[in-house]
Amino acid sequence: MPLQQKIFALTVCMIVFAFTIELVRRRRLREEYSVLWLATSAIMFVLVLKYDWLVALTGLIGAGLPTTTLFIGAIIFLMLIAVQFSIKVSKLTDQVKNLAQENALLRGEIENVSREKGES
Amino acid sequence: MVNGENLKTLILIPAYNEGEGIARVIARVRQAVPDADILVVNDGSRDETAAAAASAGVIVVSHPFNMGYGVAIQTGYKYAFRHGYDFLAQIDADGQHDPECIPMLLAPVIAGETDFVIGSRFLEAGSYTPPLPRRIAMGFFRKLVSFLTGTAITDSTSGFQAFNREVIRYFTRDSFPCDYPDADMLITIHRAGFRIRELPARMFVSPSGRSMHSGWKPFYYMFKMMLSIFVTLLRRRER
């Protein structure tokens, strides 16, 4: 891997890692979502630094170029993030539904109570 | 009601933008079942549905925003369960279902002969015939549902239903299929061990002419229904 590529890849990894930590620190990102981001940037960092490992991994999965391995890793990571979000959105949809139903029922109760109070 | 043991019955009317016709439907329901309480679940309507229903003197529960038919009926089930109703009958707000059929749908449930009754337009001579593409889809699901539930079901998409407290309780759970609660819902309650019966019920073309099955929705509907029937069969039976 040319030095230029290496420096670029390492810089990107570090920026992503630091940015994720900063988001968690400022409570803009919950810890549970930071795990995938941190893990991916750390793994990429190690693989770029330990070029032998990357080559070995490339041989293992049968890819042509080491950079292809990094791309595949990145795509798998993006897919994992997307699936994680889909699961979370499904759960949130359920929770919002239950909350809205609860809200409707409680509002009905309150209107009922205040109407009865008004009548008596 | 029939048994006379102070059993409480709730008539559930889910409504979305039915401000014009709702009062008429309520009046006819009240005429058909004078002893029952009536609940209108207003699913975030942008018109006067809630006010029209309230001035007709029924119980109104309003969603803060529109969430769809399935969620609206489940809100009704939650209300019925919390307020200790023994039986529930549900009828569409658009005047498509004939309220005079309600006592007939409720009767076998109240008599304890069955747990769940679904009203079918196809068993009733005076009902309308839906357009061809819809009939083909309905025919397909009819075969599938009848096969899987072991009961002849001709109209699995019918929202004209009556059932007892056990079914109400079962439907208040998170497992209730809120986006299109029909074919897979029937299979779920069959697998949960409830007895299902289908009876003829008069239905008319929706006077407002609106249907939830329009545009691209039938395709999503077919897909969703196949998938949810498939995963329903993969799930463990629970009650």
Contacts between the chains, C-beta under 8 A, distances in Angstrom:
chain1	res1	chain2	res2	distance
A	94	B	174	6.3
A	97	B	67	6.2
A	97	B	71	5.6
A	97	B	178	6.6
A	98	B	174	7.6
A	100	B	63	5.8
A	100	B	64	5.5
A	100	B	65	6.9
A	100	B	67	6.2
A	100	B	71	7.7
A	101	B	63	7.5
A	101	B	71	6.9
A	101	B	74	6.8
A	101	B	75	4.6
A	101	B	78	6.0
A	103	B	64	5.7
A	104	B	41	7.6
A	104	B	61	4.9
A	104	B	62	5.7
A	104	B	63	5.0
A	104	B	64	6.8
A	104	B	75	5.7
A	105	B	61	6.0
A	105	B	75	6.8
A	105	B	78	6.2
A	105	B	79	5.9
A	105	B	82	7.3
A	107	B	61	7.6
A	107	B	62	6.8
A	108	B	59	7.0
A	108	B	60	6.9
A	108	B	61	4.2
A	108	B	62	7.5
A	108	B	79	7.4
A	112	B	59	7.8
